Amino acid sequence: MTSSPASIRVKFSHWLGAFTGFYRPSASEIRQLDTVSKFLYAARSVILVISAQAAIIAGLLAAQAGAFHWLHFILVFIGFVTAHMISNLSNDYFGYKYGHDTPDSPRMRYTVHPLNSGVLSPRTLLLGIVITAVLGLSILTFFILERGWLAAGFASAGIVLLFWYDAVPVSLKSIGLGELAVFIVWGPLMVGGGYAVISGHFASDAIYIATPYGLGVMSILLGKHIDQREFDTSKAIHTLPVLLGEHAARVINILVILMMYIIIAVLIILQLLTPFAAVTLIALPRASHALHTLSRARPTQAPEGYVGWPLWYHRVCLQHNRAFGWLYILGLTLGVLWSTVVAHA
């Protein structure tokens, strides 16, 4: 039976909705949706924007260097988003398997859990992981054949860190290194590695330019781990906030957000970024809101109408980094366009 245009529009709105806003809707609502929508919500697609932004930044750096290739960029974009999706799904699978994602866990409360909520069966979840893994491995094989050890090295490091983060009994998350691992993955590895496989060569400048964005992603996870500190403590999951305490972790996150802007200023002074990168200052109101929130203790209960509880610091850090990332991309785009104009003047 052919789907009507109205039905297709409804499905598309659900698919788009999985990538926007904050963690919603409820599990009961998601169970009524089509299979694709269920899978997208189960994969926490709202957070996949950080991988999409990393791919775009890598592509813009390649364009700035005059070494942009559309096919390589598209495959990097799909590969990054696919790898992130696999990471989210596998984290939920192993969190469920190892007993971390219990009914009282924050993971069960702020958004739908694919297994505990009954949205997906273990078989469907594993099938989704296999399908996305086949797609990801196909892209990886292409780049290894095309770029050799350069692609293999970056990809191997990224895969190891993504799965070591939470998919093994002694994970990076459980020994206070998860936050650092996320910075490395979404900063130097994704942006620097993405640039390398798109352009065909490694450049240390790409690593430096990746640093502010990697710090932004780190701030998101650090905020989340502060929100989950009490639960993680009860489960002996030694994230950085568990090891250092909530106050120290909030101070560190404030410094991380401030360093994002300080490093951009330094990169502009060193002429590794064009002055157009200063457009990221437009995100300062959101940064200020995040800093203001981080400077105060979290409320004991969710404000009326609040979506995503018990996530509190995580939400403001995610909202800030989403805006920061798009503005960083805008600044890099303007730099590329300006360089093109000057070159043809």
C-alpha positions in Angstrom: 0.0 0.0 0.0 1.4 3.4 -1.1 1.8 6.0 1.7 -0.2 9.2 1.1 1.7 12.5 0.9 0.2 13.5 4.2 1.5 10.3 5.8 4.9 10.9 4.4 5.0 14.5 5.7 4.0 13.3 9.2 6.8 10.7 9.1 9.3 13.2 7.9 8.3 15.6 10.7 8.9 12.8 13.2 12.3 12.1 11.6 13.3 15.7 11.7 12.0 16.1 15.3 14.3 13.3 16.4 17.3 15.6 15.5 15.9 18.9 17.0 14.8 20.3 20.3 15.7 18.5 23.5 15.1 14.9 24.7 11.4 14.2 23.9 8.8 12.8 23.4 7.9 10.1 26.0 8.4 6.3 25.4 4.6 5.8 25.1 4.4 8.3 22.3 7.5 6.9 20.5 6.1 3.4 20.6 3.2 4.7 18.4 5.7 5.9 15.7 7.1 4.2 12.6 10.2 2.0 12.8 12.6 4.6 11.5 11.4 7.2 14.0 11.7 4.7 16.8 15.2 4.0 15.8 16.2 7.6 15.5 14.8 8.5 18.9 16.4 5.4 20.4 19.8 6.5 18.9 19.5 9.9 20.7 19.7 11.7 17.4 19.3 15.1 19.0 23.0 14.8 20.1 24.2 13.7 16.7 24.5 17.3 15.6 27.9 17.5 17.3 29.3 14.9 14.9 27.7 16.6 11.9 29.3 19.9 13.0 32.7 18.2 13.4 32.5 16.9 9.9 31.5 20.3 8.4 34.4 22.0 10.3 36.8 19.4 8.8 35.4 20.0 5.3 35.8 23.7 5.6 39.4 23.4 6.7 40.1 21.3 3.7 38.4 23.9 1.5 40.5 26.6 3.1 43.6 24.6 2.2 42.4 24.1 -1.4 42.1 20.4 -0.9 38.3 19.8 -0.7 36.7 16.8 -2.3 32.9 16.4 -2.3 32.8 12.6 -2.2 35.3 12.4 0.6 33.5 15.1 2.6 30.1 13.4 2.2 31.5 10.0 3.3 33.2 11.7 6.3 29.9 13.3 7.2 28.0 10.1 7.0 30.8 8.1 8.7 30.9 10.5 11.7 27.2 10.5 12.3 27.0 6.7 11.8 29.9 6.1 14.3 28.2 8.4 16.8 24.9 6.6 16.4 26.6 3.2 16.9 28.3 4.6 20.0 24.9 5.7 21.5 23.2 2.5 20.7 26.0 0.3 21.9 26.3 2.4 25.1 22.6 1.7 25.8 23.0 -2.0 25.0 26.0 -2.5 27.3 24.5 -0.2 29.9 21.5 -2.4 29.9 23.6 -5.6 29.8 25.9 -4.6 32.7 23.0 -3.3 34.8 23.9 0.4 34.8 20.7 1.5 33.2 18.3 0.6 36.0 14.8 2.0 36.4 16.1 4.7 38.9 19.0 5.8 36.6 19.1 9.3 35.0 19.4 7.6 31.6 15.9 6.1 32.1 14.4 9.4 33.1 15.6 12.1 30.7 14.8 10.3 27.4 13.7 7.0 26.0 15.9 4.0 26.5 15.6 1.6 23.5 15.5 -1.6 25.6 14.2 -0.8 29.0 11.3 1.3 27.5 10.3 -1.5 25.1 10.6 0.8 22.1 13.0 -1.6 20.5 13.6 -5.3 21.2 17.2 -6.4 21.8 17.1 -8.1 18.4 16.0 -5.0 16.6 18.6 -2.9 18.4 21.4 -5.3 17.5 20.1 -5.4 13.9 20.3 -1.6 13.8 23.8 -1.6 15.2 24.9 -4.2 12.6 23.3 -2.3 9.7 24.9 1.0 10.8 28.2 -0.8 11.5 28.2 -2.3 7.9 27.7 1.2 6.5 30.4 2.6 8.7 32.9 -0.1 7.9 32.2 0.3 4.2 33.1 3.9 4.5 36.2 3.1 6.6 37.3 0.5 4.0 37.0 3.1 1.2 39.2 5.6 3.1 41.8 3.0 4.1 42.1 2.0 0.4 42.2 5.6 -0.6 44.3 7.2 2.1 46.2 4.3 3.6 47.7 4.5 7.1 46.5 8.0 7.6 42.8 6.9 7.6 43.6 3.7 9.4 45.4 5.5 12.2 42.7 8.1 12.9 39.9 5.6 12.6 41.5 3.0 14.8 42.1 5.6 17.6 38.5 6.9 17.3 36.9 3.4 17.4 39.0 2.3 20.4 38.1 5.4 22.4 34.4 5.3 21.5 34.0 1.7 22.6 36.4 1.9 25.5 34.4 4.9 26.7 31.5 2.6 28.0 31.4 -0.7 26.2 33.9 -2.6 28.3 33.8 -3.7 32.0 36.6 -1.2 33.0 35.6 1.7 30.8 37.1 5.2 30.5 33.9 6.6 31.9 34.3 4.6 35.0 37.9 5.8 35.8 37.5 9.5 35.2 38.9 9.6 31.7 35.6 9.7 29.7 35.5 13.5 29.5 39.1 13.6 28.2 38.3 10.9 25.7 35.3 12.8 24.3 37.5 15.9 23.9 40.0 13.9 21.9 37.4 12.2 19.7 35.3 15.2 18.8 38.3 17.5 18.6 41.6 16.3 17.2 40.4 12.9 15.9 37.2 13.9 14.2 38.1 17.4 13.0 41.8 16.8 12.5 41.3 13.3 11.2 38.4 14.4 9.0 40.5 17.1 7.5 43.3 14.5 6.9 41.2 12.0 5.0 39.3 14.7 3.0 42.5 16.5 2.0 44.9 13.6 1.9 47.4 15.0 4.3 47.9 15.7 8.0 48.1 19.2 9.3 48.8 20.3 12.9 46.9 23.5 12.3 43.7 21.5 11.9 44.3 20.0 15.4 44.7 23.4 16.9 41.6 24.7 15.2 39.7 21.6 16.4 40.5 22.3 20.1 37.7 24.9 20.8 35.1 22.6 19.3 36.4 19.5 21.2 36.2 21.5 24.5 32.6 22.4 23.7 31.7 18.7 23.4 33.6 17.9 26.5 31.6 20.6 28.4 28.3 18.8 27.3 29.5 15.5 28.8 31.0 17.0 31.9 27.6 18.8 32.5 25.8 15.5 32.1 28.1 13.7 34.5 27.7 16.4 37.1 23.9 15.9 36.8 24.4 12.1 37.2 27.0 12.3 40.0 24.9 10.9 42.8 23.7 8.0 40.7 27.2 7.3 39.3 28.6 7.3 42.9 26.1 4.7 44.0 27.1 2.5 41.0 30.9 3.0 41.6 31.1 4.7 38.2 34.0 7.1 38.8 33.4 9.9 36.4 35.4 13.1 36.8 32.6 14.8 38.9 32.5 11.7 41.2 36.3 11.8 41.7 36.6 15.6 42.2 33.2 16.5 43.6 30.4 18.6 42.2 31.8 22.0 43.0 35.2 21.3 41.5 33.6 19.8 38.4 31.4 22.8 37.9 34.4 25.1 38.2 36.3 23.0 35.6 33.3 23.2 33.2 33.2 27.0 33.6 36.9 27.1 32.7 36.4 24.8 29.7 33.7 27.1 28.3 35.9 30.2 28.8 38.9 28.4 27.2 36.8 27.9 24.0 36.7 31.6 23.4 40.2 32.3 24.7 41.7 29.8 22.3 39.8 31.2 19.4 41.2 34.6 20.2 44.7 33.2 20.3 44.2 31.3 17.0 43.1 34.6 15.4 46.1 36.4 16.7 48.4 33.6 15.4 46.6 33.9 12.1 45.5 30.3 12.2 41.9 31.5 12.1 40.6 34.6 10.2 39.0 37.4 12.1 35.7 36.1 10.9 35.9 33.4 13.6 35.1 36.1 16.1 31.5 35.6 15.0 31.4 33.0 17.7 31.0 35.9 20.1 27.3 35.9 19.1 27.0 32.7 21.2 28.2 34.6 24.4 24.6 35.1 25.7 24.2 31.3 25.7 27.7 30.9 27.2 26.8 33.4 29.9 23.6 31.5 30.7 25.6 28.2 30.9 28.2 29.9 33.2 25.5 31.4 35.3 23.8 28.0 35.7 27.1 26.2 36.4 27.9 28.7 39.1 24.9 27.7 41.1 23.7 24.5 42.7 21.1 22.5 40.8 17.5 22.8 42.0 16.2 19.8 44.0 13.4 19.2 41.5 12.5 20.0 38.0 10.8 23.4 37.3 7.3 23.1 36.0 7.3 22.1 32.3 11.0 21.4 32.3 12.0 18.8 29.6 15.0 16.4 30.2 15.1 16.2 34.0 17.3 15.3 35.8 19.7 16.8 33.2 20.3 20.4 34.2 23.9 21.5 33.5 24.0 19.2 30.5 21.1 21.0 28.8 22.6 24.5 29.0 26.0 23.2 27.8 24.4 21.4 24.9 22.4 24.5 23.9 25.5 26.6 24.1 27.7 24.2 22.1 25.0 23.8 19.4 25.0 27.6 18.8 28.8 27.9 19.2 29.3 25.1 16.7 27.1 26.6 14.0 28.7 30.1 14.5 32.2 28.5 14.4 31.2 27.0 11.1 29.8 30.3 9.9 33.2 32.0 10.8 35.1 29.3 8.9 32.8 29.6 5.9 33.2 33.3 5.7 37.0 32.8 5.9 36.9 30.4 3.0 34.8 32.8 0.9 37.0 35.7 1.7 40.1 33.8 0.7 38.4 32.8 -2.5 37.6 36.4 -3.3 41.1 37.6 -2.5 42.6 34.8 -4.6 40.5 35.9 -7.6 40.9 39.6 -7.1 
